[in-house]
């Protein structure tokens, strides 16, 4: 089984939201690329990210990135790309 830290899951979620051209996406699409055994944990992390103000909730299950927190978003994207072995 794959185990990821909370920081890595946050990075994957931010990447999945930012790669879409829409301003917000359904939360289930944000965690879709994660293995099934990590999705419940990822949904909990997404709720915490909304509570922390990194993401905003809209239209029920939809979430989007707060542009005011762009520095933290860039840091999480760097974590994602280092996880994938790519460059920013």
C-alpha positions in Angstrom: 0.0 0.0 0.0 1.1 3.5 -0.8 1.4 5.8 2.2 1.6 9.6 1.8 2.1 12.3 4.3 -0.6 14.9 4.9 1.6 17.5 3.1 1.9 15.3 0.1 -1.9 14.7 0.0 -2.4 18.5 0.2 0.0 19.0 -2.7 -1.8 16.4 -4.8 -5.2 18.0 -4.1 -3.9 21.5 -5.0 -2.4 20.2 -8.2 -5.6 18.5 -9.2 -7.6 21.7 -8.6 -5.0 24.0 -10.3 -4.7 21.9 -13.5 -8.4 22.4 -14.3 -9.3 25.6 -16.1 -12.4 26.2 -14.0 -12.3 28.3 -10.9 -13.6 25.5 -8.7 -14.2 21.7 -9.1 -16.1 19.0 -7.3 -14.2 17.8 -4.3 -14.4 14.2 -5.5 -12.5 15.1 -8.7 -9.8 16.8 -6.5 -9.1 13.5 -4.7 -9.8 11.1 -7.6 -6.1 10.5 -8.5 -5.4 9.1 -5.0 -5.6 5.4 -4.2 -9.0 4.3 -2.8 -7.7 3.6 0.7 -6.5 7.3 1.0 -9.6 9.1 -0.4 -11.5 9.3 3.0 -8.3 10.8 4.6 -8.0 13.2 1.6 -11.6 14.4 2.0 -10.9 15.1 5.6 -7.8 17.0 4.6 -9.7 19.0 2.0 -12.2 20.1 4.7 -9.3 21.2 6.9 -7.9 23.1 4.0 -11.2 25.0 3.6 -11.3 25.7 7.3 -7.6 27.0 7.2 -8.6 29.3 4.3 -6.3 27.7 1.6 -9.4 26.6 -0.4 -12.9 28.0 -0.6 -16.1 26.0 -0.7 -18.7 26.8 -3.3 -22.0 25.2 -4.5 -22.1 22.3 -2.1 -19.2 19.9 -2.8 -17.1 22.2 -5.0 -13.8 23.8 -3.9 -11.5 26.3 -5.4 -8.1 27.8 -4.6 -7.9 31.1 -2.8 -5.7 33.4 -4.9 -4.7 35.4 -1.9 -2.7 32.4 -0.6 -0.7 31.9 -3.8 2.6 31.7 -2.0 1.5 28.6 -0.1 -0.1 27.2 -3.3 3.3 27.5 -5.1 5.0 25.8 -2.2 2.5 22.9 -2.3 3.0 22.6 -6.1 6.8 22.4 -5.5 6.1 19.5 -3.1 3.9 17.8 -5.7 6.5 18.1 -8.5 9.3 16.9 -6.2 7.0 13.9 -5.3 6.6 13.2 -9.1 10.3 13.8 -9.8 9.7 16.6 -12.2 10.6 20.3 -12.2 8.5 23.3 -11.6 
